[in-house]
Amino acid sequence: MKRALIATTAALVALSSGSALAAQPETFVGDANAVGLELTIQGSGSIEGGGLTIGYSEAIVEESGEGAAAERCAAEGAVSCAIAAGELALGDTASSWWPGNAGTNSATAFALPPDVSELLTAEIGEAVATTAEAPRAIAEGGAAELTVTATQTLYNALPQELRDGLEELTTTLEEQASSDPTDLIERAFATTDQLRENIESAPILQVYAGGSNSISEVDGDVTTSTAEAIGSTIVVAPFADSTETNPQGLVIIEIGNATATATSDQFQAAADFSPAIVTLRVLNPATGEYDVQDVEGETACPEPLVGTPLEVCVTAGSGSKTVDGSSAAARADAVRVEAFPDTLAVSFRAASAEVGVASTPTPAPPPEPEEPNMPRTGGGLMLPGLLLLGGALGLRRLKN
């Protein structure tokens, strides 16, 4: 029995010391946000200034007195907050917060305003926001499929040299098509020839944007925030049979995932980031094959499209991180794509992620006061005297 009691006591001591080490921070904040794609189009009033922000997600946990989570979710007393949108400016936003509105909420796609619909078509995926006690917040920005179409009015207003550039590209493709073993140049010629005849008859851009995920949580004594923007694929002058799984066009821009993460254990913090990797696949009219180029820390403008209305330039993103004691932040910068500067001036910022965390330890409880030493009295000497007296009385009885 004594052995079992000792084992139980030891286990309780171990549990007590373990939970003290993993005590939730007294104050903490973790904020993660990511964007799949931001889009602006010159001359389209609704999205020219602020633009479309597609695949947005943000997740916050906060107990610092600053009220970040409560402010973002417009909920007094919120400790965790999740916000997600397929499209941030025009669509519905999914939000969830704890305590008060925990669980999973979603938002559906949006409808494009009339002044944009002639240039842009869009299918936006569902956005999801979830919070739970821990605290924990998870947000998922919706993916999207977009097509951009120029108007004949814009095309007719182009300088003659740009329209001549498209004519020359179409002629080159036509000349190479007869000896093309891959059939890619034949399809490229069909696309540019159609655009040359009527630029409104086919899209000049096809975009598959991957959405985003953001998570912030407190697990024991560790606060963690992670943001991930899912990669996108942008196809310039897409062929008629181009799809998300098999993109085909004059130029294919493949943008990988971007991530940022930060952690704080109340005493030390760490952060890291990984910007999106960008790969260009450019159809070579001379070979009928795609030339592959990785874009790293530079701006690349595929040569076949330079000097035409379809010109596009891509700039890879970088990033940064900072660590200061128990706080840290990291950011993976977006990839920039500038397309058709002389027609629609379409601008993309794709795959950005940003995080920040900070925490402070819970103060140790004050030591328990020691019991005061009792003052000595004469009573301490009384017990031995009584014992001696009792022994003497017992001895007398035996003699009698």
N, C-alpha and C positions, 0 to 999 in steps of 0.2 A: 504493500500500500504506500509506504514511504517513498519507494523508488518511482512509482507512478506519479505521485504528487510532485516529486522533483522534476520529472520529465515534462509534465504539464506546465509547471512554472517556467522552465527554460524556454518552452515553445512560446509562451505568452511574452516573455522578455524579448525573444527574437522578433516576433511580430511587431511589438511596440517599437523597437529600435528601427526596423525596416520601414514602417509607415512614417516614422519621423523623418527618415532620410528622403522619403518620396512625398513629403508634404507638398500640397499645392502652394504655388507662390502667393505671397501676400498681394502683390500687384503683378499684372501681366497684360500684355497686348500682343496680338498676332494678327497681321493683316496680309492677305494674299489676293492679288487680282491679276487677271490675264485677259487678253483680247485676241480673238482669232483673226479679225480683219477690220481695218478702218478704211472707208472709201469716200472719196470726194470726186465730184464731176463738175467741171466748170460749166456755168450757165444753167444748172439745175437748182433752182432756188432753195428747195427743201433740204438738199444735202450738199450745197456748195460751201456753206460756212462751217457748221459743226460736223457735217458728214454723217455717214452711216457707220455705227460701231456694231459689228456683227460678232456674235459668239463671245459676249462679255460675261465674266464671272468675278465675284468678290466674296471672300469669306473672312470674317472677323471674330476673334474672341478677345474680350477686353474686361479687365477689372482693375482699373487704374485711377478712377475718379475723373478721367477725361471725357468719358461718355461716347467713345467712338462707335461702338456697336449700337448703342441706343440711337445715336444721331443718324447713322446710315439706314437703319430700319425704322426710324421714326417711332420707336417703341421705348417708352420710359422704363428703365431698369433692365434692359436687355444686356445679357452677358455675352451671348454669341449671336451673330447675324450672318445670314447668307443671302446674296443677291445674284440673280442670273437673268440674262436676257438673250433671246435669239437676235434681237436688234434693239439697241439701247435707247435710241432717240424716238423711234416711231412706234415700237411694239409694246406689248405688255411686259411687265417685269415680275419675275417670280421672286418672292421673298419669304424668309422663315426666320424666326428668332426664338431664343430661349432665355429666360422663361416667358411663357405667354402664348407663343404660337409655334411650338416645336413640331417637328415632323417634316414631311415632304410636300412642297407646293410646286406647281409648274405653270409655265406661261406658253401660249401658242404663238404662231407666227403673226406677222403684221401685214397690213395692206399698204402698198406703195401709193404715195400721193399722185395725183394726175400729172403734175409737171415733171415727174420722174419716169413714169411708166413707159413713155415712148423711147426712152434711152436704156432703161434697165428693167429686167425681169428677175424675180428672186423667189426662191423657195427656202424658207428659214425653218430649221429644226426646233424642236421643243427645248425650252430652258427649264432647269430643275434646281431648286434650292432646298437644302435640308439642314436642320439643326437638331441637336440632342444634348442631354445633360452630360457633362464631362468637364468643361464644355467643349463642344465640337460643332463646326460649321463646314458645310460642303456645298459648293456651287458649280453648276455645269452649264456653260454657255452653249447655245444651240449652233450646230453646223449649218452651212448654207450652200446653195447652188445658185450662181448668178450668171446672167449673160448681159453684155453691154453692146448696144447697137448705135451706130452713128446715124445722123439724119442727112438726107440729101442736101438740105440747106447748108449744113455745116461743111459738107464735102465741096459743094460748089463755091464756097467762100475761100477755099484753100488757095495758097499761092500756086501758080501754074507749075513751078518746079517740083512741088510735092506730088501733084497729080501725074506729072511726067515720070516721077520716080516709081510710082505704082505701075504705070504703063511699061516701064523698062523691066521691072521685076516680073511682070506677067509674061512679057515676051521671052525673057530668059528661061522661065519655067516651061513655056510652050516648046521652046527649041530643045530642051533637055528631056521632055516627057517621052518622046518616041524611043529613046534608048535607055529608059529607066527600068531596071529589072525589079525594083521594089514596089512600083506603083505609087509611091509616096509623092513623087514630083507631079504625076498626072493629077492626083487629088489636090495638090497644092495649086497647080495651075487652074483647076476648076474653081477653087475658092477665090483666088485673087481676080480671076476673070469675072466672076459673079460680083465681087465687090466693086470692080472697076465699072461695070455696067450700071449697077444700082447698089450703092453702099448700104442702103436700108434693107436689102433683101436677105442679108445674113449677118449674124453677130460678128463683131470684130474681137470680142473677148469672151472667154468662157472661164468661170472661176468656181473652184470647189474649195470652200473655206471650212476648216476643220473644227471650229469651236474652241472651247477651253475648259479647264478644270482648276478650281481653287479649293484648298483645304487649310483650315486653321484649327488647332486643337491644343488642349492642355491634358497631358497624360502624366499623372504623378507630379513630379517637380519639373517637367520639361514642357516648354511651349514651342510648338512647331508650326510653321506656315510654308506651304508649297503651292506654287502656281505653275501651270503648264498650258501653253497655247499650242493647240494641235495644228500641224502643218497644213499648207494650202497648195493647190495646183492652179496655175494661171496659164491658159492657152491663148496665144495670139493668133488671130485668123484661123479659128478651129475648122477642121474638115467636117463635112456633114455627118460622118459616123463617129465623131469623137465622143467618148464617154468618160466618166470619172475613173473607171478601172482601166481604160485604154485611151488616154488622151492623145489626140492627133491634131497637129497644126503646124504652122510655119515655125513657131517658137513655143517651147513648153518650159515654164518656170516652175521648178519643184522646190517648195519651201518646207523644210523639216520642222520638227517640234522645237519649241523654246521653253526652257524651264528655269525656275529660280526657287531656292529653298533657304530657310534660315531657322535655327534652333537656339533656345536659351534654356539653361538649366538653373537659373537664378544667379549663378556666379560667373559662368562663362557662356559665350555665344559663338556661333559659327554660321557662315553663309557661303553659298556657292551659286553659280549660274551657268547656263549653257545656251548660247544664242542659236538660232536656227541655222542649219546648214542649207545653202542655196546651190542648186544645180540647174544649169541652163542646158537645154537640148535644142539645138538650132539646126534646122533642115539645110543641108548643103546642096544647092542646085546642081553642083558639078558631079556629086557622087550619089545623090539620092538617099543618103543616110544622114542620121542625126550626129552632129558634132557635139560632144559632151564637154562642158566646162563648169568647174566649181568656182563659185564667186566667194572670195574670202577677203574681207577688209578693203573692198574696192568697188568701183562702179563699172558695170559691163553693159554695153549697148550692142546687141547682136547685129553684125555687119549687114546681112541681107536686107534688114528693115530700115537702116539709117538712110535718111533722105527720102523716105516715103511717108504717107499718112499713118502707117502702122508702126512707126518707130517706138521703141520701148527701151528703157534703161533700168537696171536693177542694182541696188546698193545693199550689201550685206550688213547685218546688224552686229554690234559688239555687246558690251555690257560692263557692269561694275559691281563691286561689293565693298561694304565697310563693316568693321567689327570694332566695338568699343565696350569692353567689359562684358556686361550681361545683355547688351543690345547689339543687333546686327541687321543689315539690310542688303538686298541684292536685286539686280535688275538685268534682264536680258532684253536688249533693245530690239525694236522691230526691224524687219526687212522693208526697205522702201522700193516701190515700183512706180515709175513715172511712165505713163503710156500716152501716146498720141498727143504730144504737147501742142500741136498746131490745129488739132480738131476739137476733141472733147476735153483734153487735159485731165485725164483720169489719173488719180493718185491713190496708191494703196500703201498702208502701213500694216504689215502682216506679222503675226506671231510675236507678241510682246508679253513679258511676264515680270511681275514685281512683287517683292515680299519685304516685310519688316517685322521684327520681334523685339521684345524687351521684357524683363521680369526682375522682381526683387524677392529675396527670401522671406519666409514667414519668421518673425522674431522668435527666438527660443523662449519657452515659458520661464518665468522667474523661478529661481530655486526655492524649494519648500523650506520654510523656516525650521531651524533646529529646535528640538524640544529643550527647554531650559533645565539645567541641573537643579534637582530638588535640594533645599538646604537640609543639612543633617540635624537630627534631634536626638534626644536620649533614647528614643524608642528602639534604635538599632541595637542597643546593648541589652534590652529587656529580654529578648527571646532566648539567648544563651542562659541568662539567669533563671528563667522559667524552666528551661530544660533541666538545669542542674537541680532545681528545687523538686521537679517531678521525679528525677532519678533518686533523690534522697528519700522522698516519701515512699517510693516503691521498694527501696532497700529496707526501710523500717518495717514495712508490712511483711517482707520475707522473714526478717528476724523474729517477728512475733509469731 
